[in-house]
Amino acid sequence: MQNKVQLITYVDRLGCKNITELSHLFETRFKGLFGGVHILPFFNPIDGEDAGFDPIDHTQIDPRLGDWSDLNKLSGQIEIMADLIVNHISAKSKQFADYLKKGDDSEYAELILTEDKVFPNGITEEEIKKIYRPRPGLPFTNFQLENGEQKNVWTTFTANQIDIDVTSKKGVQYLESILNTFQKAGVSMIRLDAAGYAIKKAGTSCFMIDETFDFISSITEKARLRGMSVLVEIHSFYKTQIEIASRVDYVYDFALPVLVLDTLFNKTSKNLKKWLEIAPRNVITVLDTHDGIGIVDVASDEGEPGLVEDEVLSEIVEQMHINSDGTSRKATGAAASNLDLYQVNCTYFEALGKDEKLYLIARSIQFFVPGIPQIYYVGLLAGENDMQLLKETNVGRDINRHYFTKEEIRRKVHTEFFEQFSELIFLRNTHASFQGIFEIVDGDDEVLHLKWNNGRAWSELIVDLEVMDVSIAYSHDTGSKQLTFMD
């Protein structure tokens, strides 16, 4: 994977109707900005209950967006990352429909994960309490088969997302068929979605247990044999992320978004610098994604301290709500359906009070810490919370999933803000120093000083947190140059 900024986007929410139009966007308005693109679920259908993360057919592109030949053409232009949704299939899939009709006689019976497969003697109250839940409620949904039999089926996320037995023969074949399809289409990297929940075992949390690591290692090896690298998507305690990173190609630095907020809100780089001393280096850095802003990634865990003190973390969450004029509160927790217990639903721009300079400082920090930076499409255009979409769907995360029109994009890219953001992206993409050695320059916690060195090439970021003054300097053929932001 190129060490350049990547874009995270849906095909149809960035002023595009299909993959061909998205390709045109990279050739025109966004030319030279990105070394790769993570295209969020483009499978059939893209407009299910969870914005494509509940595919009826994971091996088919939604016909409204195009087909695999269109994706293959795009892969010749830019590196493509695609989601491998390992934990579940749609309740509307042919596999689950066949299971509902035929029960244990279905050819897909072994694929569907039911409660009794994990707990053949029934589940106790104590065992239920041990299961780690990303959302409120039980991890099962009761379905009635055509013969009248009742079955509790694992549904970790929603009743429309049917968990599969990834260890079964059918489960292995199912996932390998998707990998084969991706390989033929020119996908160079896969993102393992919800991989932490894929393995269930009685008496455990059913989240990131030892067998889960084995599963991730196995599917990573299969992807590598097909020429694809693997990014694992897991929100968890920071020490778990460090352990996962040692076993896979890439993990997200999900701690970074809140640590940057902590740095800017509290005017101290103490917690961020501590994390950068121990953080994995094989990371994809983000400030925003299609999900909310993760909290669990920096929080304490069963009495063990996190990266940010719990009291301070609560204050950061409250400040996000204040900065967004309370709109994020309407999309977080019990205020909206499709609940996430570990995230605040808000655009990163709104979390920073729509302060353009502060936002550019945050992006500068992201670009200067180790890792390959990704920018979410809403963040690229400094998008605000979409209260209309939230009202229409009552899905909390939709507050940060705006459908941009071509006209909105045209206006956004012709602003001083976007011009400065683009300069920052170009610097990160092209300057040789970022291929070198990272250094945290010693100093007071009220100043964040990060530097990269690669032979005679160097670049540095200095943020005076007391007055929010930023300096970006870098080597140049004529000596050195500086990049400055608006006040």
N, C-alpha and C positions, 0 to 999 in steps of 0.2 A: 504494500500500500504506500502511495506517495505521502510524504510528510508535508501535506498541504491542507489548507482549510477545506472542509467538506460541508455540503448542504444536507439538511434533513428536510424532506418535504413529501407531501402527498402530490400525486399527479394533478388532481383536479381542484386543488385549493390555491394554486399559484397562478391564476389567470389562464390556466390551460384546460383544454377539453380532453386531451389524450397525450400519449407518450411522444408522438411526433411533435406536438406543440411545445412540450417540455424540452425536447431536444433543440428546437429553434430558440428557446429562451436562453439556453446555454451558449448558443452561437451568437446571440445578439446582446441583450441587456446585461447578462451575467457573464459575458465572455471573459475568460481569464481569472475569474474570481474563485473557482473551485477545482480541486483536484479529484474530487469524487462526490457522489451523491448517494445518500441513503434514501431510497424511495420507500416510503411507508406503504403498508399493504395495498397491493394493486390486484389482489386476487378476487375471484368471483364469490360474493359481491363486495364492492367497496363501501357500500352503505348499509351494512348489517347493523347489529345492535352495538358493536364496539369498533366502528370506523375501520372495518376490514380485518380486525383481529379475530374474527369468527368466520373464517372462509368456509363456504359450502364445498368448494373445490380448490385446494391449495395449489394444484398443478395447472390451473387455468387462469389467465389474465381476464379480468372483467372486460367483456367485449366492447364496452363503451370507451375503454382506454386504449384498445389496440390488441396486439397479440405478441407472442414470444419473438417473432421476427423483428417487431418494432423495438423491443427491448435489446435485442442483439445488436441492432444498428446503433442504438444509443451507447452500448458498451464499447463501441469502437471510438467513441468521442470522449467518454469520461468513465472513470471506474464506478461500478455499481455495487451497492450493498443492498441486500434484500433480507426480509424477515423470514426465518424458519420458525414457525409457531409450533413448538414441540409439545406443549402441554395438552392441547385440546383441538377439537374440530367443532363445526357448527351442528347444532341440534337439527338443522335442516339438511344436513349432508346425506348423501345416499347411504353411507355406512350406518349412520344412526337410524335412518328411516327403516333400513332392512332389519336392524336389531329390534326395533319396536314391533315390527311385523312378525318376526320369526323367533325372537328370544334367543335361547341358547342354541337353536338350530341355525341361526344366521351365520354366514361365513365370516361376519365381522364381530361375532360375539366376543372373541378373545381381545379384540381391539378396544372395546368399550370398557372403561374401568368402573366397576360397581363397588358399592360398599363391602359386599360380602367377599369380594376377591381379596381385599386387604384384611378384613375382619370376619373370617368365616364363622366365628362363634358369636358374632354380634359385637357392637362397640359399646364400651362403658363410658359413663360420664367423665371419668378420669382421663380416658384416652382421647375423648373429644376435646377436653381442655388443653391437651398437649399439642394439638394440631395448630400450627402457625397460620393465622388468617390475615390475608391482605385486606379483607373487607368483612363487615359484620355478618353474622349469621353462620349457619352450618355449611360445611363444604359439600353437601349433598343436595340433590333435587329428586323428588319422588316422581317417577314416570310409570304410567300404566301401559303394559304391553298389550298387543292385540288380543291375546288369550285371557286377558283380565288380570294377569299377575302384576304385582306391584314391585318395582325395583328402585332402590336408592342408588342413583348414579352420581359419581364424583363430578362436581361442578365448582371448581376452585374460585372462578370469577363470577360468571353469570349463568343463569339457567339455559342460556343459548350456547354456552361454551362447554362442550362435553369432554371431560378429561379422557385421555387415552392411556392404555397400558403400553408404555414405550418399550417395555422389556419383552413383550409378546412377539411372536413371529410376525404377525400382521402389523404390529406397531413398528418393528424394525423395517419391514418392507415399505410401509407408508412413508416413513421419514427418508429412506433411501431414494424413493421415487421422486421426492421433492428435490433432493440434492442433485439427482441426475438431470432433472428438468432445468434447474438453475445453471448447472455446468454447461449445458447445450446453449443456453441463452446468453452466456458471457458474463454471468455474475461472478465477481472476483472476491466478494466477502459476504458472509452471512452473519446475521444477528440472531442469536438464540434467544427468542422471546420467552419469558417466564420459565426459563430452564430450572430455576431453583425449586419449582413445585412439581417437577416431572416425575419424581420417584416417591411413592407412598409406601410406608412400612409401619405396621402396627407397633404401638408403644413409643413412637418417635413424634417429632414435630412435623414430619412429612415435608420439611423444607431444608434444603442444603445439608442433608445427612451424608454420611460417607458414600453411600451408593449413588447419590446425586453427582458427586465429584467423578465417580467412575463413569457414569453416563455421559457427562460433559466431555470427559477425556476421550471416550469412544467416538462420539459424534464429531468431535474436533478432528480426530485422526481420519475419519471417513471424508470429511470436507477437504482436508489437506491433500488427500490422495486424488481429489478431483480438482486441485489447483485453487481452492478457495481457503482464505483465512477466516477465523472465527472471532466474533465479538460476543461476549456473554453479557446479557442484561439481567442484573440482579440488584435489587435494592436491599441492603442488609447492613449489619454492624460493620464498621470499617475494617476490623481484623479479618472478617470473613472475606471481604473484597481482596485483601492482600493475599490470602491463601488461594483464592480462586485465580488471581493473576499469575500465580506461579505455575498453573496447570494449563493455561490457554494462551491463545495468541494475544487477545486484547480484552480488557474490561473497561467499563465506563468509570471515570472519576466522578461518581455521583456526589461525593462529599464537597466538591469544588463550588457548586452554586451557592450553598448556604455559607460556606467559609468566605466567599467573596462578599456576600451580604454582611456577614459578621465584621469583616475588615472595614467595609465602608460605613456601616451604621455605627459601629462602636469605635471607629478610628484607631484601630490597633491591628497589627499584622501578626500578633503572637500565635493565635490558633492556626492561621494559614501556614505560617512558616514551620510550625511543628509538624503539620501534615506533610508539607513538601519534603521534609527530611526523611520521612518513612514511606511515602506514597510509592506505589508501583510505577514503573516507567513505561510499561507496555499498556498505555491507557488512551482512550478516546475522551477528550475533555468536552464538557457541555456546560452551558448555563441554563439552557432550556431545551425541552423536547416536547413530543406530543402528549406526554404525561405531565403531571404537576411538578412542583419543586420539592424534591425529596427531603424528608426530615429524618427518617430512621438512619440514614447514612452517616449522620454526624452525632446522633443521640447516644445516650448510655444504653446498656443492654444488661438486664438482670443484675443491676448493681455495679456493673463495670463501667467506668467513666467513658464517655464518648469524646469526640473531637471538640465539642462545644458543651459547656456546662448546661445542664437542663434548664436552669432558670434563665440563662442568657438566651438559650434557644427559644424559649417561650416568648421572650421579648422580641426576638427577631421575627417570629411568626406574626406577632401582634403589629409590628412595624410594617410588615408587608401589607396587612389588612388596612392599616391607616393610610399608607402611601397610595393604595388603590381606591381610596375613598369608600372602603367597605365592600367594593364589588367582589373581591376575592373571597370574602367571608360567605357570600351568597352561593359560591360554587364549591365550597370546601366542607368536608364532613357531612353532617346530617342535613345540610341545606340543599343537597342535590343528590340525585340517584347515581348509580354506578360508583358507589363510594370507594374511596381509597383512604385507608387509615394512616398512611405514612406520607402524604403529600399535601401541599397547598396549591390549589388551582388558581393560577395567575400568570399573566405574561411577565417575563423578567423586566421588561421596560416599565410596566406598571408597578412592579415590586420596588423599583427604584424611584417611584414618584414621577415617572415620565420626564426625568431629568436627563437630557441628551448627553451632556458632558459626563455625568456620573456613569451613564450607560457605556459610553466609550471607554472610560477608565476600567469598568468591569470587563469589557471585552479585551482590553489591553492586557489585563492580568491573565485572562484565559489564554491568550495567545503566547504569553511569555512563560507560563508554567510548562513543565514537560508533558508531552502527549500530542496527539493529533487533534486539532480543534474541529468541532462540528458546530454549525450554526443552524438552528431551527428556522424554518422559513418565516414564521411570525417575528422572530427575533431579528432576522435579517432586515426587515422593514420596520423595526421598532413598533410592532403592532400593539394595540391596546386591547383590553379585555372586551370580548365580543358578548355583550349582554343580551343582544337580540338572539343570537344562536343559542345561548344558554336558556333563554326563555322558551325557545321553540322546542328544545330537546330535553331540558332538565337533566342533562348529563354534565357534571361539573367540569370535566376536562375540555368540553367544547368551548369554554370561555377562552381557550388558547388554541383554537383550531379554526380560525377565520377563513372564509372563502374570499380571497382577494380577486378583484376584477382586474382586467387589463388596464383600465383607467386608473385604478388605485395604485397599481404598480408603477405606471408611467409617472404619476405625481410623486411617489415616494423616491424613485431613483433620481429625480431632478431636484434634490434638496441638498443643502450644504452638509447636513448630517450624513446622508448616504455617500456623498463624495469623500468625506473624511473616513467613514467606516471602510469604504473601498480601498483607500490608501493604506489603512491599517492591515486589511486582508492581503493586499499585494505585497506589503513588506514581509508579512509572515510567510507568504508563499515563495518569495524569491530570494530573500537574504540568506547568504550562505551560513551565517552564524547559527541559525536554528538547526543546522545539521551537526552541530558541535556539542560542546559541554556546557551544562547548566550550572549556574552558581547563584546561591542566595548570599548576597553581600551583607556582612555583619553590620548591625546598626540598631538604633532605637526601634521599638515596636511601632512608634508613631510614623515611621517611614518604611515603605516596602521598596526594596531595591533588588531587582532580579537582573541577571546578566547571562548572555550566551557568548561563548568564544569558540572560534573554529579557525585555527591558524591566525592569519592577520585580520580575519573578519570578526566583528563583534557587534553586539547590540545590547542595549540596556533600557530598563524601565525603572523610573524612580517616581514613586507616588508619596507626596507629603500629605498624610492623612488628616493632619490638623486643619489644613486650609484647602484640601482637595486640589492640590496643584500637581500636575503630571508632566514628566519629561521623558520623551522617548528619543534616544540618540542611537545612531548606528554608523558603522564604518562605510566609507564610500571611496571611489577611485580618487576623488579630489581631497580626501581627508575624512570628514565626518559630516553627517546631516542630522537634522532634527525633524520630528513630526509633532505638530502641535494641534490642539483641539480648541474649538470655540469655547468661550466663557458662557 
